[in-house]
Amino acid sequence: MKVLHVIPSVPQVRGGTSQAVLDMVKALRVNNIDAEIATTNDNGDDLLDVPLQKRIEYKHVPVWFFHRFSPTIKPVREYAFSKQFTHWLWSNIGNYQLVHVHALFSYLPTITMVSARSKNIPYIVTPHGLLCKWSLQQSAQKKQIYLKLLERANINSSQTIHFTSQQEQQEVSQLKLETPELVLPLGISLPKQIPDARLRLRQHFNIPIDEPVILFLSRLHPKKGLDYLIPALSKIAHYRFTLILAGSGTPEYEAQLNSLITSSGLCDRTFFAGFVTGESKELLLQGSDLFVLTSHSENFAVAVLEALAVGLPVLVTPGVALAAVVQQHKLGYVTDLNVLAITNTLEHYLNHPQAAKEMGERARKLVCEKYTWKQIASQMQQVYLDILNNCI
């Protein structure tokens, strides 16, 4: 089975979705599916230094890269138009039995669905939260027009729309789309354990060995609710804790966060770790005591799954799609997105450290049982087979 995955970009700077697609394709290939990716050389404001218009190995995955149109106007640049990709796709899409489109409201997903419809190639769409309420409220008028003119017809012509959580499915149901639906979570590759992570993390940041470390690891963006988390932490400053913020954002927003931390009196107990990957990221996850993501909206939140996989209990808000799983299996805390509720939950956590450790142990076990890429890829393979059997 030959399957083409299309996504606007794949570098780590674009966050969890890009990494998830790379991991998905890698896992599918282990299952003997000839899966590969077509994308642009987008790298945020820059371009990746990679060979173009040829299949290469990128992070152990076969990827076709195409030049991204890069004007100075950011919204146009972010649309990731690629003339190279258009020509290649029209000539080569017929070589694939199935196309898997990731994301929406961007040039590559849109032109891929239009081409697949024209050539009668079956395709599946994974919106990765872009049809959720919060996302549609950003540049709302443009997205409503785009949805009406192009994406609704594209989605309705797909063989299925793939949601990564039931919460995402419920939110999107309001759009009354006319295509079969599938709910299948993203997966995770279990990391190598770092036995002395707790000690090494505290030595690195010069933190007392017995001091709780609260970790935020995600993109620094207003969507993530840090303007609720930081004031909440300031209200429990009489407790011992250190806050580590791992991630990057725009210079303007990072400056706002610095100002908020200063005004909240948390300068002496907050560290900015910047964008982290590899062992540095694992050290943070495995050496911390609580993972926090007080976000307005997350259709899945791979970082939450990464925390749970290493036995790190989490504190999330209802907008995080995994909140229902966290609550059902008692893997951490689910709190409303307001300062008082977050404050009370943090205080409860700090007063009951043993209960949090037990939550972490349950979390690690659950992820190993249900959320590895090996398991998810097998289920996705069956989805592909069902689609192709129905299309023959």
Residue pairs with C-beta under 8 A, 6 or more apart in sequence:
1 33
1 34
1 97
1 98
1 384
1 385
1 388
2 34
2 35
2 95
2 96
2 97
2 98
3 28
3 33
3 34
3 35
3 36
3 96
3 97
3 98
3 99
3 100
3 384
4 35
4 36
4 37
4 38
4 93
4 96
4 98
4 99
4 100
5 21
5 24
5 25
5 35
5 36
5 37
5 38
5 99
5 100
5 101
5 102
6 37
6 38
6 39
6 99
6 100
6 101
6 102
6 108
6 109
6 112
7 17
7 18
7 21
7 37
7 39
7 102
7 103
7 108
7 109
8 39
8 40
8 42
8 80
8 103
8 106
8 107
8 108
8 109
9 18
9 39
9 40
9 42
9 43
9 68
9 80
10 18
10 21
10 22
10 37
10 39
10 58
10 63
11 18
11 42
11 43
11 44
11 48
12 18
12 19
12 275
12 277
13 43
13 44
13 248
13 275
14 42
14 44
15 219
16 300
16 301
16 302
16 303
17 102
17 103
17 128
19 302
20 128
20 186
20 300
20 302
21 37
21 102
22 37
22 58
22 59
22 61
23 187
23 188
23 189
23 373
24 186
24 187
24 373
24 376
24 377
24 380
25 35
25 36
25 37
25 61
25 62
26 60
26 61
26 373
27 187
27 189
27 373
27 374
27 376
27 377
28 35
28 377
28 380
28 381
29 35
29 61
30 374
30 377
31 377
31 378
31 381
33 381
33 384
35 100
36 55
36 61
36 62
36 63
36 64
37 58
37 61
37 62
37 63
37 64
38 63
38 64
38 66
38 85
38 88
38 89
38 108
38 112
39 63
39 64
39 65
39 66
39 108
40 65
40 66
40 67
40 68
40 80
40 82
40 85
40 108
41 47
41 48
41 50
41 52
41 65
41 66
41 67
41 68
42 48
42 68
42 80
45 74
45 77
47 67
47 68
47 70
48 65
50 56
50 58
50 65
51 65
52 65
52 66
52 67
52 84
53 64
53 65
53 66
53 84
53 88
54 64
55 62
55 63
55 64
56 62
56 63
56 64
56 65
57 63
58 65
64 88
66 82
66 84
66 85
66 88
67 82
67 83
67 84
68 77
68 80
68 81
68 82
69 76
69 77
69 80
69 81
69 82
69 83
70 77
71 77
78 106
79 106
79 107
80 106
80 107
80 108
81 107
82 107
82 108
85 108
85 111
86 111
89 111
89 112
89 115
90 115
93 99
93 112
93 115
93 116
93 119
93 121
94 119
94 121
96 121
97 121
97 122
97 388
98 121
98 122
98 123
98 124
98 384
98 387
98 388
99 112
99 116
99 121
99 122
99 123
99 124
100 123
100 124
100 126
101 109
101 112
101 113
101 116
101 123
101 124
101 125
101 126
101 158
102 109
102 126
102 128
103 109
103 126
103 127
103 128
103 130
104 110
104 125
104 127
104 130
104 131
104 151
104 155
105 130
105 143
105 146
105 151
109 125
110 150
110 151
110 154
112 123
113 123
113 125
113 154
113 155
113 157
113 158
114 150
114 154
115 121
116 122
116 123
117 154
117 157
122 159
122 387
122 388
122 391
123 158
123 159
124 158
124 159
124 160
124 161
124 162
124 182
124 383
124 384
124 387
125 154
125 155
125 158
125 160
125 161
125 162
125 179
126 161
126 162
126 163
126 164
127 161
127 163
127 168
127 172
127 299
128 164
128 299
128 300
129 135
129 164
129 168
129 297
129 298
129 299
129 300
129 321
130 136
131 168
131 171
131 172
131 175
132 168
132 171
132 172
132 297
132 299
133 171
133 174
133 297
134 223
134 296
134 297
134 319
135 297
136 143
136 144
147 175
152 175
152 177
155 161
155 177
155 179
156 177
156 178
156 179
157 179
158 179
159 179
159 180
159 387
159 390
159 391
160 179
160 180
160 181
160 182
160 383
160 387
161 172
161 177
161 179
161 180
161 181
161 182
162 182
162 183
162 184
162 383
163 169
163 172
163 181
163 182
163 183
163 184
163 299
164 183
164 184
164 185
164 186
164 299
164 300
164 321
165 183
165 185
165 299
165 300
165 321
165 322
165 324
166 183
166 321
166 324
167 299
167 321
167 323
167 324
168 183
168 299
168 300
168 321
169 181
169 183
182 383
184 376
184 379
184 380
184 383
185 300
185 370
185 371
185 376
186 300
186 302
186 305
186 371
186 376
187 371
187 372
187 373
187 374
187 375
187 376
187 377
188 302
188 305
188 306
188 309
188 367
188 371
188 372
188 373
189 372
189 373
190 309
190 367
190 368
190 372
191 282
191 285
191 286
191 306
191 309
191 310
192 282
193 286
193 310
194 200
194 279
194 282
194 283
194 286
194 287
197 282
197 283
197 286
197 287
198 209
198 286
198 287
199 209
199 287
200 283
200 287
201 207
201 213
201 283
201 284
201 286
201 287
201 288
202 208
202 209
202 211
202 213
202 287
204 283
205 242
205 244
205 271
207 213
207 242
208 240
211 240
211 241
211 242
212 240
212 241
212 242
212 289
212 290
212 350
212 353
213 241
213 242
213 244
213 287
213 288
213 289
213 290
214 233
214 241
214 242
214 243
214 244
214 288
214 289
214 290
214 292
214 346
215 244
215 246
215 284
215 285
215 288
215 289
215 290
215 291
215 292
215 307
215 312
216 224
216 226
216 229
216 243
216 244
216 245
216 246
216 247
216 291
216 292
216 293
217 246
217 247
217 276
217 281
217 284
217 285
217 291
217 303
217 306
217 307
218 224
218 246
218 247
218 293
218 295
218 301
218 303
219 247
219 248
219 249
220 226
220 245
220 247
220 248
220 249
220 253
220 254
220 257
221 249
221 253
222 253
223 295
223 296
223 297
224 293
224 294
224 295
224 296
225 293
225 294
225 295
225 296
225 317
225 319
225 337
226 245
226 257
226 260
226 294
227 260
228 294
228 337
228 338
228 339
228 342
229 292
229 294
229 342
230 243
230 257
230 260
230 261
230 264
230 266
231 260
231 264
231 339
232 294
232 339
232 340
232 342
232 343
232 346
233 241
233 243
233 264
233 266
233 346
234 264
234 265
234 266
235 339
235 343
236 343
236 346
236 347
236 350
237 265
237 266
239 347
239 350
241 269
241 350
242 269
242 270
242 271
243 266
243 269
243 270
243 271
244 270
244 271
244 273
244 284
244 288
245 257
245 270
245 271
245 272
245 273
246 273
246 274
246 275
246 276
246 281
246 284
247 273
247 274
247 275
247 276
248 254
248 274
248 275
249 257
254 272
261 267
261 270
273 280
273 284
276 284
282 310
285 291
285 306
285 307
285 310
285 312
286 310
286 312
288 312
289 312
289 313
289 353
289 356
290 312
290 313
290 314
290 315
290 332
290 349
290 356
291 303
291 304
291 307
291 312
291 313
291 314
291 315
291 332
292 314
292 315
292 316
293 301
293 303
293 304
293 314
293 315
293 316
293 317
293 320
294 315
294 316
294 317
294 335
294 337
294 342
295 301
295 316
295 317
295 319
295 320
296 317
296 319
296 337
297 319
298 304
298 319
298 320
298 321
298 322
299 321
300 321
300 322
301 316
301 320
301 321
301 322
304 314
304 316
304 320
304 322
304 326
305 322
305 367
305 371
307 313
307 314
307 363
308 314
308 326
308 331
308 332
308 363
308 364
308 366
308 367
309 363
309 364
309 367
309 368
309 371
310 364
311 360
311 361
311 363
311 364
312 360
312 363
313 331
313 332
313 333
313 349
313 356
313 357
313 359
313 360
313 363
314 326
314 331
314 332
314 333
314 363
315 332
315 333
315 334
315 335
315 342
315 345
315 346
315 349
316 322
316 323
316 326
316 332
316 333
316 334
316 335
317 323
317 334
317 335
317 336
317 337
317 342
318 334
318 336
318 337
319 337
323 334
325 331
325 366
326 332
326 333
326 334
327 334
329 362
329 363
329 366
330 359
330 362
331 359
331 360
331 362
331 363
331 366
332 356
332 359
332 363
333 345
333 348
333 349
335 341
335 342
335 344
335 345
336 342
349 356
